[in-house]
């Protein structure tokens, strides 16, 4: 899939990368552009009405980052969060479930 990611620091630029997942696309975009940050990304798909033209598909927001592995938790991802003065979030892969704590969905 192809994804479009708006990046910013003191300047803004939008780049397009090809990746298998939105997580990989975001990592590739940020690794290739040190100092930039991103709040989200959009999947680019071919316009069914105009072949060869791209349109925006699904949008993903960066909800937070995992406290354990720094992976981005995007819209639709399961994750664990503990509230309080300093909220802590961990991705589903790093875990955090117990008998009273079920995962949330971003």
Secondary structure as UniProt FT lines:
FT   STRAND          2..8
FT   STRAND          12..18
FT   HELIX           22..31
FT   TURN            34..35
FT   STRAND          40..46
FT   TURN            51..52
FT   STRAND          54..65
FT   TURN            67..69
FT   STRAND          72..74
FT   TURN            75..76
FT   STRAND          78..82
FT   STRAND          88..91
FT   TURN            92..94
FT   TURN            99..100
FT   STRAND          104..105
//
